[in-house]
Amino acid sequence: MAPRHEGHVAIVTGAGSGIGRATSMRLAREGATVIACDINPDTAEQTAAAIREAGGQAEARTADVTDSGQVDALISGTVETHGRIDVFHSNAGFGAAHAPLADVSDDAWAGDLTLNLTSMFYVLRAAAPAMAATGGGAIVCTSSGAGLGFVANTGPYGAAKAAILQLVRTAAVEFGASGVRVNAVIPGAVKTPAFMGYIGTEERLAAYEKQIPVGHACTPDDIASAVSFLASDEAASITGTSLVVDGGVAARRDEPRIGVEL
């Protein structure tokens, strides 16, 4: 059997670390030529270099996804160089406004929505028509468990990540006839450098993981596996949906308990 993404051209944003790096590596191992894009040129090149050292094909690109002109240039440049785009993992994002809603400034609110939601719109608006022009493709947007329910001090981030799910549904319907599929992956807690910095200690991590039904946090590779599947021909009839990868957290409704340990 041929590798899942043999011959594909794939763009991954936020590719410099964490989920983006893991997805870049995974798609390359499965045969794709990967454009590893990050706002940080050094980490983008580190990801591309790791892929090449492992025998894959990759190049690094730098772009700020909050700038529509840079997103357009990333996509047009890829098509010009490689002739097509088959996969786009729109993954760049970060929650910067860590405060209760009453304490969130106008700038902090706008910043989180621009980075986490508006950037996804820029990608969909430019990438879907480019894919349609060469026969179609698959776009996977990274949402978050914070978009499914309350997570303390992440109101702007959670609102943006929830809105991504509706944006994905709309794009899936509008672009479906042109051969472009659009889905979302919803990670829970993932052992990225940012998450581990937030957790701080192994003791805190152990206490945190006890609250996850499967008993452990996800790894970046877990999310990369989901993205690879959604972007592949195996998911040819899957569009406009979201795949939760969180160890069962979203499945466990948090109800008041009376002396019962679950």
C-alpha atoms as one frame of an Amber mdcrd trajectory, in Angstrom:
protein
   0.000   0.000   0.000   1.297   3.442  -0.923   1.951   5.930   1.870  -1.221
   7.792   2.818  -0.041  11.177   1.523   2.326  10.136  -1.241   2.646  12.924
  -3.793   0.675  15.417  -1.736   1.760  18.990  -1.111   0.911  20.031   2.444
   1.098  23.337   4.288   1.162  23.381   8.088   0.992  26.646  10.021   2.326
  26.904  13.548   4.782  24.255  12.391   7.661  25.379  14.559   6.740  23.308
  17.599   4.107  21.193  19.314   1.155  19.993  17.255   2.318  21.783  14.125
   5.738  20.173  14.187   4.271  16.739  14.898   1.803  17.064  12.022   4.536
  18.253   9.672   6.689  15.251  10.561   3.747  12.849  10.249   2.633  14.103
   6.831   6.213  13.966   5.570   6.646  10.376   6.797   3.487   9.514   4.899
   4.855  10.873   1.637   3.903  14.550   1.520   6.103  17.447   0.560   5.628
  19.737   3.558   5.757  23.513   3.697   6.475  24.083   7.382   5.236  27.589
   8.137   5.705  29.537  11.340   5.968  33.160  12.392   9.396  32.247  13.802
  11.775  31.520  10.901  14.231  29.620  13.087  11.728  27.087  14.421  10.153
  26.690  10.971  13.564  25.811   9.567  14.231  23.432  12.460  11.077  21.495
  11.597  11.915  21.423   7.889  15.471  20.338   8.637  14.268  17.505  10.893
  12.030  16.274   8.085  14.854  16.363   5.565  17.222  14.612   7.959  14.640
  11.834   8.289  14.545  11.437   4.508  11.438  13.507   3.798  10.815  16.564
   1.665  10.198  19.914   3.308  10.824  23.601   3.087  10.407  26.339   5.678
   8.275  29.411   5.180   7.673  32.379   7.448   4.275  34.047   7.663   2.105
  35.899  10.136  -1.335  34.321   9.717  -3.023  37.403  11.172  -1.976  39.263
   8.001  -4.199  38.272   5.068  -1.581  39.410   2.562   1.004  37.054   4.041
  -1.493  34.177   4.027  -2.311  34.874   0.382   1.402  34.973  -0.467   2.023
  31.680   1.334  -0.672  29.973  -0.695   0.109  31.551  -4.065   3.822  30.932
  -3.576   3.213  27.263  -2.802   1.068  26.829  -5.899   3.640  28.633  -8.023
   6.460  26.419  -6.760   4.707  23.062  -6.415   1.731  23.383  -8.738  -0.915
  22.548  -6.149  -1.915  22.290  -2.490  -3.502  19.020  -1.365  -3.505  19.477
   2.419  -3.609  22.538   4.644  -3.414  22.154   8.410  -4.433  25.574   9.721
  -2.971  25.192  13.151  -1.409  28.470  14.301  -3.039  29.882  17.406  -2.517
  30.795  21.030  -4.508  32.101  23.984  -2.936  35.280  25.279  -5.789  36.869
  27.283  -5.581  34.986  30.584  -8.222  36.665  32.736 -11.905  36.546  33.671
 -14.095  38.229  31.066 -14.671  41.281  33.257 -10.922  41.947  33.227 -10.255
  41.363  29.511  -9.276  44.522  27.632 -10.527  45.436  24.169  -7.085  44.793
  22.724  -6.733  41.399  24.423 -10.166  40.305  23.169  -9.423  41.448  19.622
  -5.972  39.867  19.691  -7.211  36.410  20.625  -9.998  36.488  18.054  -7.683
  37.702  15.312  -5.029  35.059  15.923  -7.351  32.135  16.551 -10.393  32.831
  14.349  -9.750  35.521  11.759  -6.554  33.752  10.689  -8.614  30.625   9.966
 -10.947  32.690   7.788  -7.968  34.072   5.863  -6.721  30.525   5.252 -10.093
  29.174   4.147 -10.799  32.135   1.892  -7.493  31.743   0.034  -6.700  28.036
   0.255 -10.056  26.540  -0.731 -10.278  28.273  -4.146  -6.596  27.442  -4.811
  -7.290  23.783  -4.060 -10.475  23.783  -6.141  -8.553  25.097  -9.143  -6.345
  21.981  -9.145  -8.972  19.352  -8.365  -9.604  19.703  -4.642  -7.973  19.060
  -1.316  -8.474  18.916   2.430  -8.244  21.618   5.069  -8.051  20.781   8.769
  -8.447  23.589  11.302  -7.236  23.259  14.882  -9.919  24.145  17.419  -9.673
  23.350  21.150 -11.492  21.740  24.027 -11.820  25.302  25.311 -14.304  25.799
  22.473 -16.597  23.089  23.844 -17.095  24.365  27.381 -15.836  26.576  30.147
 -12.114  26.706  30.842 -11.144  29.302  33.424  -9.575  32.530  32.176  -9.768
  31.591  28.490 -12.970  33.368  27.434 -11.689  35.087  24.270  -9.670  32.039
  23.206 -12.580  29.677  23.857 -14.992  31.910  21.953 -12.671  31.942  18.951
 -12.136  28.192  19.055 -15.897  27.574  19.262 -16.508  29.857  16.292 -14.003
  27.864  14.243 -16.413  24.922  14.330 -19.154  26.961  12.659 -16.690  28.425
  10.183 -15.672  24.873   9.261 -19.288  23.811   8.737 -19.965  26.799   6.506
 -16.813  26.283   4.449 -17.504  22.571   4.057 -20.893  23.255   2.499 -19.767
  26.155   0.329 -16.676  24.420  -1.057 -17.857  20.804  -1.080 -18.933  20.743
  -4.731 -15.477  21.948  -5.773 -13.759  18.959  -4.181 -12.512  20.706  -1.053
 -13.207  19.104   2.320 -12.983  21.121   5.538 -12.872  19.628   9.028 -11.645
  20.496  12.496  -9.619  18.655  15.088 -10.358  19.484  18.731  -7.386  18.739
  20.981  -7.729  18.496  24.709  -4.670  18.764  26.938  -1.618  18.084  24.776
   1.942  17.734  26.037   3.342  20.624  24.047   6.104  22.892  25.379   3.487
  25.550  26.155   1.275  23.127  28.084   4.162  21.652  30.042   5.286  25.170
  30.941   1.803  25.859  32.263   1.699  22.609  34.295   5.115  23.283  35.767
   5.959  20.105  37.718   5.611  16.350  37.370   3.463  16.308  40.523   1.027
  18.806  39.019   0.980  16.814  35.774   0.161  13.587  37.621  -2.717  15.271
  39.473  -4.000  16.745  36.226  -3.845  13.465  34.329  -5.811  11.625  37.025
  -8.811  13.711  35.966  -8.637  12.523  32.331 -10.717   9.372  31.690  -7.906
   7.548  29.850  -5.451   8.569  32.572  -3.031  10.626  30.502  -2.782  13.783
  28.448  -2.486  13.583  24.673   0.787  13.871  22.812   1.312  16.029  19.724
   1.547  12.799  17.726  -1.991  11.879  18.814  -3.282  15.068  17.198  -1.088
  14.579  14.137  -2.661  11.154  13.609  -6.133  12.685  13.602  -5.106  15.427
  11.191  -3.461  12.936   8.843  -6.616  10.836   8.739  -8.972  13.772   8.171
  -6.741  15.050   5.368  -6.471  11.663   3.648  -8.540   9.866   1.031  -9.706
   7.523   3.795 -11.881  10.432   4.965 -13.197  11.202   1.481 -16.804  11.460
   2.693 -16.034  13.322   5.915 -16.443  17.084   5.805 -17.930  19.789   7.974
 -17.296  17.876  11.165 -14.894  17.902  14.096 -12.854  15.153  15.713 -12.296
  15.433  19.465  -8.954  14.071  20.675  -8.932  14.627  24.423  -8.802  11.288
  26.248 -12.514  11.377  26.980 -12.711  14.721  28.786 -15.511  16.127  26.621
 -17.526  12.941  27.067 -17.623  13.310  30.842 -20.282  15.820  31.759 -19.256
  17.656  34.903 -22.257  17.337  37.209 -22.381  18.051  40.951 -21.438  14.923
  42.900 -22.624  13.698  46.309 -19.935  11.578  47.896 -19.335   9.584  44.722
 -15.915   9.302  43.149 -16.005   8.740  39.400
